[in-house]
Amino acid sequence: MDAMDMELSLYDWSTLPCRRCRSAEHVPDDLLRLARARTWEEAEPQGIEGHVFQETWGTRTVVPVARALLAGLAGHSLSVQARHQFLDLLWGFVVLDDDALAEECKDVVRSGVWTLYEEVFSGRAKGSALFAYWLLKEVEPAPVRVERMLQMARHLLPEDLHEDD
């Protein structure tokens, strides 16, 4: 068992809402499938996008999903494709139209801020680094830290990045 499995086991998913199914009972399996993805095709967020989250709306299920995603990012077994998708989902959660849900997700992401810095500094993938950067800009309580990271790791982010993004 890893940190993501542990986090997933903390919730009674059958009591959490899903927009397309009777409940979010399927979500842990969908997240674990996503965590095992090794290709871009396998890394599609089936069972998550359109179920607990879509564009700028979400159900309260996004909060435990955000916790599970952050736990998964803390490990080192995710492929580049899975890491990218985990970060993309987290980004979607922190910019939801529902301010209360978005703030809860921001609190979750704040708890893993060092994982986001590690993602940028890792040099694994510029797309994932960009999502990590956007998340840091959104949740980091010390903006000076983000500025310093940008000075040190600008070469690890996409060339067309605008610091105002």
C-alpha positions as CSV (number, residue, x, y, z in Angstrom):
1,M,0.0,0.0,0.0
2,D,1.2,3.5,-0.8
3,A,0.1,7.0,0.3
4,M,-2.5,7.2,-2.5
5,D,-4.0,3.8,-1.5
6,M,-4.1,4.9,2.1
7,E,-5.8,8.2,1.3
8,L,-8.4,6.4,-0.9
9,S,-9.2,4.0,1.9
10,L,-10.2,6.9,4.2
11,Y,-13.5,7.6,2.5
12,D,-16.8,5.9,2.0
13,W,-17.0,6.7,-1.7
14,S,-20.5,5.2,-2.0
15,T,-21.8,8.1,0.0
16,L,-20.1,10.8,-2.2
17,P,-21.9,12.3,-5.2
18,C,-21.2,11.6,-8.8
19,R,-22.9,13.6,-11.6
20,R,-23.3,10.5,-13.9
21,C,-23.6,7.5,-11.6
22,R,-25.5,6.6,-8.4
23,S,-22.4,7.4,-6.3
24,A,-18.7,8.0,-6.5
25,E,-18.0,4.4,-5.6
26,H,-16.2,3.9,-8.9
27,V,-13.8,6.8,-8.3
28,P,-11.0,5.0,-6.4
29,D,-10.6,2.4,-9.2
30,D,-10.6,5.2,-11.8
31,L,-7.9,7.1,-9.9
32,L,-5.8,4.0,-9.4
33,R,-6.2,3.2,-13.2
34,L,-5.1,6.7,-13.9
35,A,-2.1,6.3,-11.5
36,R,-1.0,3.2,-13.4
37,A,-1.2,5.0,-16.8
38,R,1.9,4.8,-19.0
39,T,0.6,6.4,-22.2
40,W,-1.4,9.6,-22.9
41,E,-4.4,7.5,-23.9
42,E,-4.4,5.6,-20.6
43,A,-4.0,8.9,-18.7
44,E,-7.5,10.2,-19.7
45,P,-9.4,11.0,-16.6
46,Q,-12.3,8.7,-17.3
47,G,-14.6,8.4,-14.3
48,I,-13.4,11.7,-13.0
49,E,-14.0,14.3,-15.6
50,G,-17.7,14.6,-16.2
51,H,-18.4,12.6,-13.0
52,V,-17.0,14.7,-10.1
53,F,-15.6,17.6,-12.1
54,Q,-16.1,19.2,-15.5
55,E,-14.7,22.5,-16.8
56,T,-15.5,24.9,-13.9
57,W,-18.1,22.9,-11.8
58,G,-17.5,20.1,-9.4
59,T,-19.2,18.1,-6.7
60,R,-18.0,17.9,-3.1
61,T,-16.2,14.7,-4.2
62,V,-13.4,16.9,-5.7
63,V,-12.0,17.5,-2.2
64,P,-11.2,13.8,-1.4
65,V,-10.1,13.3,-5.0
66,A,-7.7,16.3,-4.6
67,R,-6.2,14.7,-1.4
68,A,-5.7,11.4,-3.3
69,L,-4.1,13.1,-6.2
70,L,-1.7,14.9,-4.0
71,A,-0.9,11.7,-2.1
72,G,-0.2,10.1,-5.5
73,L,2.1,12.9,-6.6
74,A,4.1,12.4,-3.4
75,G,5.2,9.0,-4.6
76,H,7.7,8.3,-7.4
77,S,5.8,5.6,-9.3
78,L,3.7,7.8,-11.6
79,S,4.6,8.1,-15.2
80,V,5.1,11.5,-16.8
81,Q,1.6,11.2,-18.4
82,A,-0.1,10.3,-15.1
83,R,1.7,13.1,-13.2
84,H,0.7,15.6,-15.9
85,Q,-3.0,14.5,-15.6
86,F,-2.9,14.6,-11.8
87,L,-1.6,18.2,-11.9
88,D,-4.1,19.2,-14.6
89,L,-7.0,17.9,-12.5
90,L,-5.7,19.7,-9.4
91,W,-5.5,22.9,-11.4
92,G,-9.1,22.5,-12.5
93,F,-10.2,21.9,-8.9
94,V,-8.6,25.1,-7.5
95,V,-10.3,27.3,-10.1
96,L,-13.8,25.9,-9.8
97,D,-16.7,28.4,-10.0
98,D,-17.8,27.2,-6.5
99,D,-15.6,29.3,-4.3
100,A,-16.1,27.2,-1.2
101,L,-15.0,24.0,-3.1
102,A,-12.2,25.8,-4.8
103,E,-10.9,27.1,-1.5
104,E,-11.0,23.6,0.1
105,C,-9.0,22.3,-2.8
106,K,-6.5,25.1,-2.5
107,D,-6.1,24.1,1.2
108,V,-5.4,20.5,0.1
109,V,-2.8,21.7,-2.5
110,R,-1.2,24.0,0.1
111,S,-0.5,21.0,2.2
112,G,1.7,19.6,-0.6
113,V,3.4,22.8,-1.8
114,W,6.8,21.2,-1.6
115,T,5.7,18.4,-4.0
116,L,4.8,21.1,-6.5
117,Y,8.2,22.8,-6.1
118,E,9.9,19.4,-6.7
119,E,7.8,18.9,-9.8
120,V,9.1,22.1,-11.3
121,F,12.7,21.5,-10.3
122,S,12.6,17.8,-11.4
123,G,12.9,18.8,-15.1
124,R,10.7,15.7,-16.0
125,A,8.2,17.5,-18.2
126,K,7.6,21.2,-19.0
127,G,3.8,20.7,-19.2
128,S,3.7,19.2,-15.7
129,A,6.1,21.9,-14.4
130,L,3.7,24.5,-15.9
131,F,0.7,23.1,-14.0
132,A,2.8,23.0,-10.8
133,Y,3.9,26.6,-11.3
134,W,0.2,27.7,-11.9
135,L,-0.8,25.8,-8.7
136,L,2.0,27.4,-6.8
137,K,1.0,30.9,-8.0
138,E,-2.5,30.2,-6.8
139,V,-1.8,28.7,-3.4
140,E,1.7,29.6,-2.1
141,P,1.3,31.9,0.9
142,A,4.8,33.4,0.3
143,P,4.9,34.8,-3.2
144,V,8.5,35.6,-2.8
145,R,9.2,31.9,-2.8
146,V,7.5,31.5,-6.2
147,E,9.5,34.4,-7.6
148,R,12.7,32.8,-6.4
149,M,11.8,29.5,-7.8
150,L,11.1,31.2,-11.1
151,Q,14.6,32.8,-11.1
152,M,16.2,29.4,-10.4
153,A,14.1,27.2,-12.6
154,R,12.8,29.4,-15.5
155,H,14.6,27.1,-18.0
156,L,12.5,24.2,-16.8
157,L,9.2,25.9,-17.7
158,P,7.8,26.4,-21.2
159,E,9.5,29.2,-23.2
160,D,6.2,31.0,-23.8
161,L,5.4,31.3,-20.1
162,H,4.3,34.8,-19.1
163,E,5.1,35.4,-15.5
164,D,1.6,37.1,-15.2
165,D,0.0,33.8,-16.2
